[in-house]
């Protein structure tokens, strides 16, 4: 299961110990990473770790079922290549269908995150106002 | 909307994964091993021991077996679905073949039963149309039509003929050469001397013999007979071959002895299979012989009647369905 968790003992304050990623988010993240160019599973995991400042650390093996599923659906395609360390690795590449899918998912994510943000902001304002009223009493 | 439809269409038209399940397993194992080894190298670079690096790599990666199984299931899902679909279609096809075969078999059985019923109906209709049924005679040869009449009449021809039975012929037809030739296809016997005992209603008997070669007719005492007698309805003709050598005449016989000899010969022959009406005609003719001036011994007539009755009885038994 994909998850977000504290990356190292040095930054325990960033997130609770373990938080589940929203369903479908992993696919969105993988497609977004592949938008920058073909990569293998290990490379994708490393990019996710680096771009999220090591906040998002999926159990890296869980990337593979997601990658294989995306490949079966035609959003990515793969080929075997030889790496710089002379190892055989499977590289994934975004297809045109995958690009379109990514755009759709990004728009959807923007709407969702915006809505969540608005709800949270409203809640904070209400809470702050209530606190002020309590203090004045 | 259109893009989604195009994508679905592309996914459908995508060529199937042609790798074998073993190749899929190997690819997945290679892919995961590459990742785990990379994680190990990372830990080793951070100063971990080889064992520690391996443990850390597995901790970060997750359970490789579970992940391998999940990838394998996804990669082979399409094939598994196709195999299931194939199995289901095969079963359906087999069922369809079995159902079709059963229907064809039933239809054939129905057709056969209908044909048999039709055949029986036709036979029954033929018997109704012609009360004088012919037991063993599949065809009734007709003699040339005489201008005197168009109505048919029946004549029963028995004795030393190869095709005993009832024959229809036009009213006014004359005694035998034609009718006997039709009933006897044996060329050898048709070349010699033949004697015909004609039993008419009322116990009247006429005996005529003739030579096939000369075409002349005689009485039983070899007295020449002029012309051929006209046949009557329900005449019974008992035929016997006289076996005279070529160019010779058979020994003359008084009419009563000729009749007796014919009956004796009739008793030696296998009983003819006759239809009910023909059998009744023959039995009536034999009974009426008792009152004839040429009456043969009663014992001879009784034996002939018994022979006919016995043949009718055995024929009836043969027609009965076999008991289980």
HADDOCK unambig.tbl for C-alpha pairs under 7 A between the chains (distance, minus, plus):
assign (segid A and resid 41 and name CA) (segid B and resid 35 and name CA) 6.90 0.50 0.50
assign (segid A and resid 42 and name CA) (segid B and resid 35 and name CA) 5.18 0.50 0.50
assign (segid A and resid 59 and name CA) (segid B and resid 60 and name CA) 5.69 0.50 0.50
assign (segid A and resid 59 and name CA) (segid B and resid 61 and name CA) 5.46 0.50 0.50
assign (segid A and resid 59 and name CA) (segid B and resid 62 and name CA) 5.83 0.50 0.50
assign (segid A and resid 60 and name CA) (segid B and resid 60 and name CA) 6.22 0.50 0.50
assign (segid A and resid 60 and name CA) (segid B and resid 61 and name CA) 4.64 0.50 0.50
assign (segid A and resid 60 and name CA) (segid B and resid 62 and name CA) 6.83 0.50 0.50
assign (segid A and resid 61 and name CA) (segid B and resid 61 and name CA) 4.70 0.50 0.50
assign (segid A and resid 61 and name CA) (segid B and resid 62 and name CA) 5.55 0.50 0.50
assign (segid A and resid 61 and name CA) (segid B and resid 67 and name CA) 6.34 0.50 0.50
assign (segid A and resid 62 and name CA) (segid B and resid 67 and name CA) 6.79 0.50 0.50
assign (segid A and resid 64 and name CA) (segid B and resid 71 and name CA) 6.77 0.50 0.50
assign (segid A and resid 65 and name CA) (segid B and resid 67 and name CA) 6.90 0.50 0.50
assign (segid A and resid 65 and name CA) (segid B and resid 70 and name CA) 6.08 0.50 0.50
assign (segid A and resid 65 and name CA) (segid B and resid 71 and name CA) 5.07 0.50 0.50
assign (segid A and resid 68 and name CA) (segid B and resid 71 and name CA) 6.35 0.50 0.50
assign (segid A and resid 68 and name CA) (segid B and resid 74 and name CA) 6.67 0.50 0.50
assign (segid A and resid 68 and name CA) (segid B and resid 75 and name CA) 6.88 0.50 0.50
assign (segid A and resid 69 and name CA) (segid B and resid 74 and name CA) 6.33 0.50 0.50
assign (segid A and resid 73 and name CA) (segid B and resid 11 and name CA) 6.54 0.50 0.50
assign (segid A and resid 74 and name CA) (segid B and resid 11 and name CA) 6.25 0.50 0.50
assign (segid A and resid 89 and name CA) (segid B and resid 31 and name CA) 6.27 0.50 0.50
assign (segid A and resid 89 and name CA) (segid B and resid 34 and name CA) 6.65 0.50 0.50
assign (segid A and resid 90 and name CA) (segid B and resid 31 and name CA) 6.26 0.50 0.50
assign (segid A and resid 97 and name CA) (segid B and resid 7 and name CA) 6.44 0.50 0.50
